[in-house]
């Protein structure tokens, strides 16, 4: 399918969407564009291992949330 044909279909279907649906589609399109503009960088093994060590240190220091705490907190949402 050509770009022109795709554009034409988008123009045909867009008015049929509800406001919330349009917001969802627009957010999805924006996320695709952002990802293309700022592609994720791959970590080196050293960077990956450093992140793991830092996370383990936070856990060892008690900086974590248990599943039980998350469940209790979510009940007040």
C-alpha positions as CSV (number, residue, x, y, z in Angstrom):
1,X,0.0,0.0,0.0
2,X,1.4,3.4,-0.9
3,X,1.9,6.2,1.6
4,X,-0.9,8.2,-0.1
5,X,-3.3,5.3,0.3
6,X,-2.4,5.0,4.0
7,X,-2.9,8.7,4.5
8,X,-6.2,8.5,2.8
9,X,-7.4,5.7,5.0
10,X,-6.2,7.5,8.2
11,X,-8.2,10.6,7.1
12,X,-11.3,8.3,6.5
13,X,-11.2,6.5,9.8
14,X,-10.0,9.4,12.1
15,X,-13.5,11.1,12.3
16,X,-15.1,7.8,13.4
17,X,-13.0,7.6,16.6
18,X,-14.2,9.0,19.9
19,X,-12.1,11.7,21.7
20,X,-10.5,9.2,24.0
21,X,-9.7,6.8,21.2
22,X,-8.1,9.7,19.3
23,X,-6.0,10.6,22.4
24,X,-4.8,7.0,22.6
25,X,-3.9,6.8,18.9
26,X,-2.1,10.1,19.1
27,X,-0.2,9.1,22.2
28,X,0.9,5.9,20.4
29,X,2.1,7.8,17.4
30,X,4.0,10.2,19.6
31,X,5.7,7.3,21.4
32,X,6.8,5.9,18.1
33,X,8.3,9.2,17.0
34,X,10.1,9.7,20.3
35,X,11.6,6.3,20.1
36,X,12.8,6.9,16.5
37,X,14.3,10.2,17.6
38,X,15.9,8.8,20.7
39,X,16.6,5.1,20.2
40,X,17.4,3.2,23.3
41,X,21.2,2.7,23.8
42,X,22.4,-0.8,24.5
43,X,24.3,-1.3,27.7
44,X,27.7,-2.8,27.8
45,X,28.2,-5.8,30.0
46,X,30.1,-3.6,32.5
47,X,27.2,-1.1,32.6
48,X,24.7,-3.9,33.0
49,X,26.6,-5.5,35.8
50,X,27.1,-2.1,37.5
51,X,23.3,-1.5,37.4
52,X,22.7,-4.9,38.9
53,X,25.2,-4.3,41.7
54,X,23.7,-0.9,42.5
55,X,20.2,-2.5,42.6
56,X,21.4,-5.3,44.9
57,X,23.0,-2.7,47.2
58,X,19.7,-0.8,47.4
59,X,17.9,-4.1,48.3
60,X,20.6,-5.0,50.9
61,X,20.2,-1.5,52.4
62,X,16.4,-2.0,52.7
63,X,15.3,0.3,50.0
64,X,12.6,-1.8,48.4
65,X,8.8,-2.3,48.6
66,X,7.3,-5.7,49.3
67,X,4.4,-7.1,47.3
68,X,2.3,-7.0,50.4
69,X,3.0,-3.2,50.8
70,X,2.1,-2.6,47.2
71,X,-1.2,-4.5,47.6
72,X,-2.0,-2.5,50.7
73,X,-1.2,0.8,49.0
74,X,-3.1,-0.1,45.9
75,X,-6.3,-0.7,47.9
76,X,-6.4,3.1,48.6
77,X,-6.3,4.1,45.0
